[in-house]
């Protein structure tokens, strides 16, 4: 629930200072007294009481109607020590407002909603957040339950979920919000991408995000995403009843086990822009009516071209082509349907929005961070916990990071595999609709060797994404307790490597980069430390601070500080080779110099 209008009810003058403080941080705020409560209850998105909880409860009790219409109610004691979510915690947004106000006032938030306190999804607010239409289906039935039973069954579904009863999560498309569910899946929830694969009698609840309607082996809370584009063509100035059009479209969707609630647009050729029947149909469905020029539709391949349509308007298809166009090139899941009864003639087709097709395999390239398993990103950890295959760079990534793997996942080191073998393994899992995590050290964009892997993925049209990680240079700064940029002294950090077996471009040779006197973080170069030292001494002073960092954040971490003139000696005496970062520059351990950010005379947006 987006809270815009807030009314603050001040029970006594003691709370006015708190009310003023809150109003400064929100745009549409009215400060009122108790006699104005009734008007505020119906005119506001949220009401904040400042006073005793008992007064708050007794005052709102006669006005309470339904959680879907009541405003969010929050109560703050007059000292500002506690912020209590009272009413409409999920749907109305009182819980979120409670947390926000508690942070603002340095107070304690009091929230009694079980799902919030256990970190579980708020099932009743997910539809509004992502634009989904919720339906409930009894076990073994494919038709939604009757309206009079919805509230009872919704509460039952929520109860099953928050009490952590075995739950199946079915994601048959990649609509907005599906990634959130995947990344935050609780331990009592199992993920499926195909309804037929959900075993009977294992689950008490099924949560599904899909436009397809199924018969489920348990009570199902299904969220229907807006992912279907309906393309239509019709006879010019057709006098058709809108209800007839809806009935025909809805019936055909039902026959293909698709929900009409998943329709997100009505689409046609631009000469139908003012076609009354289509305009009225879009209005009745509360969806946009989009039209496209013949030039935009002419090059689209369709399974059912029409010679008559092409002779009349110059393109072989209207309904199928416009549906595919609106879907961004998405999959046509309902080919052209035809209705012909005298002067009433129209066609329609349905395409699934591109990017929300049935969930198939996915490859996530995850940056493992510098080594400490706790330094992988939260997103990266979620992927590791959900992966069916974890292929990790065994010589560079600590094995402890693979301990996040779920039971039954395949965990394989790539240390003894060539590129073709790695790709073949990932592809075999991908083609089964599985989640593959390719785990790289640090951040994959730095010497991660992912370019050649992505080239394969692109060639085969495979779905992949990158989750960034903390790089070794960032870990080095933390371990060295250093800021690698110093005001008026060093404002640039260079991430590079020396020239060993792999050449570097001539313009990026170390002695040329060293001329900037920046902080230099040199990767993959411990084995050529003598050459690195010689090149850097061409521009850095021999006494320039250096740090040789071995296996940063690993259990075996060792860090050696010294001066540039002794860099090669430090590396050699300590037998350092792989996973060693060399850091050079005056910023190491520097404590002098002040930034202007916190200077009293330096004014900015947040400090007038």
C-alpha positions in Angstrom: 0.0 0.0 0.0 1.4 3.3 -1.0 0.8 5.8 1.8 0.4 9.3 0.6 -2.0 11.1 3.0 -1.2 10.9 6.7 -3.2 12.4 9.5 -1.5 12.8 12.9 -3.9 12.8 15.8 -2.4 14.6 18.8 -4.2 13.6 21.9 -2.4 16.1 24.1 -0.1 19.0 23.6 2.7 16.9 24.8 2.8 15.1 21.5 2.8 18.1 19.2 6.6 18.3 19.0 6.7 14.7 17.8 3.9 15.4 15.3 5.9 18.4 13.9 9.0 16.2 13.6 7.2 13.5 11.7 5.5 16.1 9.4 8.8 17.4 8.3 9.7 14.1 6.7 6.4 13.5 4.8 4.8 15.5 2.1 1.0 15.3 2.7 0.6 15.4 6.5 -2.3 17.0 8.5 -2.0 17.5 12.3 -5.4 17.2 13.9 -7.1 16.6 17.2 -9.3 13.7 18.4 -12.6 15.3 17.3 -11.4 15.2 13.6 -10.8 11.4 13.7 -13.9 10.3 11.9 -13.2 12.5 8.9 -9.5 11.5 8.9 -10.4 7.8 9.0 -12.2 8.0 5.6 -9.9 10.7 4.0 -6.4 9.4 4.9 -4.2 6.5 3.9 -2.7 6.4 7.4 -3.5 7.8 10.8 -0.8 8.2 13.4 -2.0 8.5 17.0 0.3 10.2 19.5 -1.0 9.2 22.9 -2.1 6.2 24.9 -2.9 2.9 23.0 -6.1 2.5 24.9 -7.5 5.8 23.6 -6.4 4.9 20.1 -8.2 1.5 20.2 -11.4 2.9 21.7 -11.5 5.8 19.3 -11.1 3.7 16.1 -13.3 0.7 17.2 -16.6 2.1 15.9 -15.1 3.0 12.5 -13.3 -0.3 11.6 -14.8 -2.1 8.6 -12.4 -4.2 6.5 -8.6 -4.5 6.2 -8.9 -3.8 2.5 -10.5 -0.4 3.1 -9.4 0.7 6.6 -6.4 3.1 6.7 -3.2 2.1 8.4 -3.3 2.9 12.1 -0.1 3.5 14.1 0.1 4.6 17.7 3.1 6.4 19.3 3.4 7.0 23.0 3.8 10.6 23.9 7.4 10.2 24.8 8.2 8.7 21.4 9.8 5.6 22.8 7.5 3.0 21.1 5.8 2.9 17.7 3.0 0.4 17.6 1.3 -1.0 14.4 -2.4 -1.2 15.4 -4.5 -1.8 12.3 -4.1 -2.8 8.6 -0.5 -3.9 9.1 -0.1 -5.6 5.8 -2.7 -4.4 3.3 -2.8 -0.9 4.7 0.9 -0.5 5.2 0.9 0.1 9.0 3.8 -2.3 9.6 6.1 -0.6 7.1 5.1 2.8 8.4 5.8 1.6 12.0 9.3 0.6 11.1 9.9 3.9 9.2 8.6 6.0 12.1 10.6 4.0 14.6 13.8 4.7 12.6 12.9 8.4 12.4 12.3 8.7 16.1 15.0 6.2 17.3 12.1 4.3 18.9 11.2 0.7 19.2 8.9 -0.7 16.6 6.1 -3.0 17.9 4.7 -5.3 15.2 2.7 -8.4 16.2 2.1 -9.8 12.7 3.6 -13.3 12.7 4.9 -13.2 9.1 6.7 -10.0 9.7 8.4 -11.2 12.9 9.5 -14.5 11.2 10.7 -12.9 8.0 8.0 -14.7 5.9 6.2 -13.3 2.8 3.1 -11.3 3.5 0.8 -13.3 1.2 -2.0 -10.8 1.3 0.0 -7.8 0.0 2.0 -9.5 -2.7 -0.8 -9.0 -5.3 -0.9 -5.3 -4.9 2.9 -5.0 -4.9 3.3 -6.8 -8.2 0.0 -6.2 -9.9 -1.1 -9.9 -9.6 -4.7 -11.1 -9.3 -5.1 -13.6 -6.4 -7.4 -16.6 -6.7 -7.9 -19.6 -4.3 -8.4 -23.1 -5.6 -9.6 -26.1 -3.5 -7.5 -29.3 -3.7 -8.4 -31.1 -7.0 -10.4 -28.3 -8.5 -9.4 -25.9 -11.3 -12.1 -23.3 -10.7 -11.6 -20.5 -8.1 -13.5 -20.8 -4.9 -16.8 -18.8 -4.5 -16.4 -15.2 -3.4 -18.1 -15.8 0.0 -15.4 -18.3 0.9 -12.3 -16.3 -0.2 -11.6 -14.5 3.1 -11.9 -17.7 5.2 -9.6 -19.7 2.8 -7.1 -16.8 2.5 -6.8 -16.7 6.2 -6.4 -20.5 6.3 -3.7 -20.3 3.6 -1.8 -17.6 5.5 -2.1 -19.6 8.7 -0.6 -22.7 6.9 2.2 -20.6 5.6 3.2 -18.7 8.7 3.1 -21.9 10.7 5.6 -23.3 8.2 3.5 -26.2 6.9 5.1 -27.9 3.8 4.5 -25.6 0.9 5.2 -25.8 -2.8 6.1 -22.7 -4.8 5.2 -23.0 -8.5 6.7 -20.4 -10.8 5.7 -21.1 -14.4 6.7 -17.7 -15.7 9.3 -15.0 -14.9 6.9 -12.2 -14.1 7.9 -9.3 -11.9 8.1 -10.5 -8.3 9.2 -14.1 -9.2 12.9 -13.3 -8.6 11.9 -11.9 -5.1 10.1 -15.1 -4.2 13.0 -17.2 -5.5 15.7 -15.3 -3.6 13.7 -15.1 -0.3 12.2 -18.6 -0.3 11.8 -19.9 3.3 13.2 -23.3 4.2 9.8 -25.0 4.4 9.0 -24.0 0.7 10.1 -26.1 -2.3 10.4 -24.6 -5.8 8.8 -26.1 -8.9 8.6 -24.8 -12.4 6.1 -27.4 -13.7 2.7 -28.0 -12.0 2.7 -31.7 -13.1 5.9 -32.3 -11.1 4.4 -31.3 -7.7 4.0 -34.6 -5.9 0.6 -35.5 -4.4 0.1 -35.6 -0.6 3.4 -33.9 0.2 2.2 -30.3 0.7 -0.6 -28.7 2.6 -0.3 -25.5 0.6 0.7 -24.5 -2.9 1.6 -20.9 -3.9 1.6 -20.4 -7.6 2.5 -17.5 -9.9 1.2 -18.5 -13.4 -1.4 -17.5 -16.0 -2.2 -21.2 -16.4 -5.0 -22.7 -14.4 -4.3 -26.2 -13.1 -5.8 -28.8 -10.8 -3.6 -28.8 -7.7 -2.9 -31.6 -5.2 -3.5 -29.2 -2.2 -5.1 -25.9 -1.4 -3.6 -23.4 -3.8 -3.2 -19.6 -3.5 -2.5 -18.7 -7.1 -1.3 -15.3 -8.2 -2.1 -14.4 -11.8 0.4 -12.0 -13.4 -0.6 -9.6 -16.2 1.4 -11.3 -19.0 -1.0 -12.0 -21.9 -1.3 -9.8 -25.0 -4.5 -10.2 -27.1 -4.2 -9.2 -30.7 -7.4 -8.6 -32.6 -8.6 -7.9 -36.1 -12.2 -7.3 -37.1 -14.5 -6.2 -39.9 -14.6 -2.5 -40.4 -17.2 -0.6 -38.3 -18.3 -3.9 -36.8 -21.5 -3.6 -34.8 -20.6 -6.2 -32.2 -21.7 -6.5 -28.6 -18.7 -6.1 -26.2 -20.0 -9.0 -24.1 -19.9 -11.3 -27.2 -16.2 -10.4 -27.8 -15.3 -11.0 -24.1 -17.2 -14.3 -24.1 -15.4 -15.6 -27.2 -11.9 -14.6 -25.9 -12.5 -15.8 -22.4 -13.9 -19.2 -23.6 -10.9 -19.8 -25.8 -8.5 -18.9 -23.0 -10.4 -21.2 -20.7 -10.1 -24.1 -23.2 -6.3 -23.5 -23.2 -6.3 -23.4 -19.4 -5.4 -19.8 -19.3 -6.8 -17.1 -17.0 -8.5 -14.1 -18.5 -7.2 -12.1 -15.5 -3.7 -12.4 -17.1 -4.7 -10.2 -20.0 -2.6 -7.0 -20.0 -3.3 -5.4 -23.4 -5.5 -5.4 -26.4 -3.6 -4.9 -29.7 -4.3 -4.3 -33.4 -3.2 -2.5 -36.5 -3.4 1.3 -36.5 -6.3 1.5 -39.0 -8.4 0.0 -36.1 -7.3 2.8 -33.7 -10.9 4.2 -33.5 -12.8 0.9 -34.1 -15.6 1.3 -31.6 -16.0 -2.4 -30.6 -12.3 -2.7 -29.8 -12.1 0.6 -27.9 -15.1 -0.4 -25.8 -13.6 -3.9 -25.2 -10.4 -2.5 -23.9 -12.3 -0.1 -21.6 -14.4 -2.9 -20.2 -11.3 -4.9 -19.5 -9.4 -1.9 -18.0 -6.4 -2.5 -20.2 -4.6 -0.3 -22.8 -5.5 -0.6 -26.5 -2.3 -0.4 -28.6 -2.1 -0.2 -32.3 0.8 -0.6 -34.7 1.5 0.5 -38.2 1.6 -1.9 -41.1 5.3 -1.3 -41.4 5.8 -2.5 -37.8 3.7 -5.7 -38.3 4.7 -6.6 -41.8 8.0 -8.4 -40.9 6.6 -10.6 -38.2 6.4 -14.3 -38.9 3.0 -15.8 -38.0 1.7 -19.4 -38.3 -1.6 -18.4 -39.9 -1.1 -15.7 -42.6 -4.2 -14.5 -44.5 -4.2 -13.7 -48.2 -7.4 -11.7 -47.8 -5.9 -9.5 -45.0 -2.8 -9.0 -47.1 -4.8 -7.9 -50.2 -6.9 -5.5 -48.1 -4.2 -3.8 -45.9 -0.9 -5.1 -47.2 0.1 -7.3 -44.4 -0.5 -11.1 -43.9 -1.7 -10.9 -40.3 -3.3 -8.6 -37.8 -4.3 -10.6 -34.7 -1.2 -12.8 -34.5 1.2 -10.2 -35.6 -0.1 -7.5 -33.2 -0.1 -9.9 -30.3 3.5 -10.9 -30.9 4.5 -7.3 -31.4 2.9 -6.2 -28.2 4.6 -9.0 -26.4 8.0 -7.8 -27.5 8.4 -10.8 -29.7 7.0 -13.1 -27.1 5.6 -16.6 -27.7 2.3 -17.1 -29.4 0.4 -19.4 -27.1 -3.0 -19.1 -28.6 -3.0 -19.0 -32.5 -5.6 -17.1 -34.5 -9.2 -17.8 -33.6 -12.0 -16.9 -35.9 -15.6 -15.8 -35.2 -17.9 -15.3 -38.2 -21.6 -14.7 -37.9 -23.1 -12.6 -40.7 -21.6 -9.1 -40.5 -19.9 -9.8 -37.2 -16.4 -11.0 -38.0 -13.4 -10.9 -35.8 -10.2 -12.8 -35.1 -8.0 -12.9 -32.0 -4.7 -14.4 -30.9 -2.8 -14.4 -27.6 1.0 -14.0 -27.0 2.9 -14.4 -23.7 5.0 -11.4 -22.8 8.6 -11.7 -23.8 10.8 -12.2 -20.7 8.0 -13.9 -18.8 7.9 -17.2 -20.8 7.7 -20.5 -19.0 10.6 -20.7 -16.6 13.4 -22.7 -18.1 17.0 -23.1 -17.2 19.0 -20.1 -15.9 22.7 -19.5 -15.2 23.7 -17.0 -12.6 27.3 -15.9 -12.6 28.0 -15.1 -8.9 30.9 -13.1 -7.5 32.0 -15.1 -4.4 33.8 -12.1 -2.8 37.4 -12.3 -1.7 37.1 -15.5 0.3 35.2 -15.1 3.6 31.8 -17.0 3.0 30.1 -14.2 4.9 31.3 -11.6 2.3 29.3 -13.1 -0.5 26.3 -10.8 -1.3 22.9 -11.7 0.1 21.7 -12.2 -3.5 24.6 -14.4 -4.2 23.9 -16.5 -1.1 20.3 -16.9 -2.1 21.4 -18.3 -5.5 23.8 -20.7 -3.9 21.1 -22.0 -1.6 18.7 -22.6 -4.5 21.1 -23.9 -7.2 20.8 -27.3 -8.7 24.4 -27.1 -9.9 27.3 -25.1 -8.4 30.3 -25.0 -10.6 33.0 -23.1 -8.7 36.6 -22.1 -9.4 38.1 -24.6 -7.1 41.6 -23.2 -7.0 40.5 -19.7 -6.2 37.2 -20.0 -4.3 37.2 -21.4 -0.7 35.1 -24.6 -0.6 33.2 -23.2 2.5 31.2 -21.1 0.1 29.7 -24.2 -1.4 28.3 -25.3 2.0 25.3 -23.0 1.3 24.2 -25.6 -1.3 20.8 -27.3 -0.7 20.6 -31.0 -0.2 20.8 -32.9 -3.5 22.6 -30.1 -5.4 25.6 -31.0 -7.5 28.7 -29.2 -6.5 31.7 -29.4 -8.8 35.1 -27.7 -9.0 36.1 -26.4 -12.4 39.8 -26.5 -11.6 40.5 -29.6 -13.7 38.0 -28.8 -16.5 38.6 -26.9 -19.8 36.1 -24.3 -21.1 34.2 -26.8 -23.3 33.8 -29.3 -20.4 32.5 -26.5 -18.1 30.0 -25.4 -20.7 28.8 -28.9 -21.5 28.1 -29.5 -17.8 26.2 -26.2 -17.3 24.2 -26.8 -20.5 23.1 -30.2 -19.4 21.5 -28.8 -16.3 20.2 -25.7 -18.1 18.3 -27.9 -20.7 16.5 -29.6 -17.8 15.2 -26.3 -16.6 17.6 -26.2 -13.7 19.3 -23.3 -11.9 23.1 -23.2 -12.5 25.5 -21.0 -10.4 28.9 -20.4 -11.9 30.8 -19.2 -8.8 33.8 -16.9 -9.5 36.2 -15.4 -7.0 35.9 -11.7 -6.1 33.8 -9.8 -8.6 33.4 -11.6 -11.9 34.1 -8.4 -13.9 37.7 -8.4 -12.8 39.9 -11.1 -14.3 36.9 -13.5 -14.0 37.3 -15.1 -17.4 33.5 -14.9 -17.9 33.6 -13.3 -21.3 34.3 -16.5 -23.1 31.6 -18.3 -21.1 29.0 -15.6 -22.0 30.0 -15.9 -25.6 28.8 -19.6 -25.4 25.6 -18.5 -23.6 24.8 -15.9 -26.2 25.4 -18.4 -29.1 22.9 -20.8 -27.6 20.4 -18.2 -26.6 20.7 -19.1 -22.9 19.3 -17.0 -20.1 22.0 -15.7 -17.7 22.7 -12.9 -15.3 25.6 -11.6 -13.2 25.5 -11.1 -9.4 28.5 -8.8 -8.5 30.8 -9.5 -5.6 33.3 -7.7 -3.4 36.6 -7.5 -5.0 40.0 -8.2 -3.4 41.0 -4.5 -3.7 38.0 -3.6 -1.5 38.9 -6.3 1.0 42.5 -5.0 1.0 41.3 -1.5 1.9 39.3 -2.9 4.8 42.0 -5.1 6.1 44.6 -2.3 5.8 42.2 0.1 7.5 42.9 2.5 4.6 40.9 4.8 2.3 42.5 4.3 -1.1 41.6 7.9 -2.1 43.0 10.8 -0.1 41.7 14.4 -0.6 44.1 16.6 -2.7 46.6 13.7 -2.8 45.3 10.6 -4.5 41.9 10.5 -6.2 42.3 7.5 -8.5 42.6 3.8 -8.0 44.1 1.7 -10.8 43.2 -2.0 -10.9 45.6 -3.8 -13.2 48.0 -6.7 -13.6 51.6 -7.0 -14.7 52.8 -8.5 -17.9 53.5 -12.2 -17.5 52.5 -15.0 -19.9 49.5 -12.9 -20.9 50.5 -9.7 -22.6 49.1 -6.3 -21.6 48.5 -3.5 -24.1 51.6 -1.3 -24.5 49.7 1.8 -23.3 48.8 0.0 -20.1 52.3 -1.2 -19.1 52.9 -0.7 -15.4 55.6 2.0 -15.7 53.2 4.1 -17.8 50.3 3.7 -15.4 52.6 4.5 -12.5 53.2 8.0 -13.8 49.8 9.0 -12.3 51.0 8.2 -8.7 47.6 6.7 -8.1 46.8 3.9 -5.6 47.6 0.8 -7.7 46.1 -2.6 -6.9 48.0 -5.2 -9.0 46.4 -8.6 -9.5 47.9 -11.9 -10.7 51.5 -10.6 -10.5 53.2 -12.1 -7.5 55.2 -14.4 -9.7 56.7 -11.4 -11.5 57.2 -9.3 -8.4 60.8 -8.3 -9.5 59.5 -6.9 -12.8 56.7 -5.1 -11.1 59.0 -3.5 -8.6 61.4 -2.3 -11.4 58.6 -0.8 -13.4 57.0 1.0 -10.6 60.3 2.5 -9.3 60.4 4.5 -12.5 57.8 6.9 -11.0 57.2 6.0 -7.4 59.7 6.8 -4.7 61.5 3.8 -3.2 59.9 4.5 0.2 56.4 4.4 -1.2 54.2 2.2 1.1 53.3 -1.3 -0.3 51.1 -4.1 1.0 51.4 -7.7 -0.1 48.1 -9.3 0.6 47.8 -13.1 0.4 44.4 -14.8 0.4 42.5 -11.8 1.7 39.7 -12.7 4.2 40.5 -16.5 4.0 41.5 -18.4 7.1 45.1 -18.4 5.7 45.2 -14.6 5.2 48.6 -13.0 5.5 49.4 -9.3 4.9 53.0 -7.9 4.7 53.6 -4.2 4.7 56.8 -2.6 3.5 58.3 -0.2 1.0 58.3 -0.4 -2.7 62.1 -1.0 -2.8 61.6 -4.3 -0.9 58.4 -5.5 -2.7 60.1 -8.4 -4.6 62.0 -9.5 -1.5 58.8 -9.7 0.6 57.1 -11.8 -2.0 60.1 -14.1 -2.5 60.9 -14.7 1.2 57.3 -15.6 2.0 56.8 -17.8 -1.0 53.7 -16.0 -2.2 52.3 -16.9 -5.6 48.5 -17.4 -6.3 45.7 -15.3 -4.8 48.1 -12.5 -3.9 47.2 -8.8 -4.4 49.9 -6.1 -4.5 48.9 -2.7 -3.3 51.1 0.4 -3.9 50.6 4.0 -3.0 50.7 6.8 -0.4 47.1 6.1 0.6 48.0 3.0 2.5 47.6 3.8 6.2 47.3 7.5 5.4 45.6 9.6 8.1 46.2 13.2 7.0 44.0 15.5 5.0 40.4 16.4 5.4 37.6 16.1 2.9 35.2 19.0 2.4 32.2 16.8 2.9 31.9 17.4 6.7 33.4 20.9 6.8 31.1 23.3 8.6 31.1 25.8 5.8 30.3 23.2 3.2 26.6 23.3 2.8 24.5 20.8 0.7 21.0 19.4 0.3 20.9 17.6 3.7 22.8 20.2 5.8 21.5 23.7 5.2 
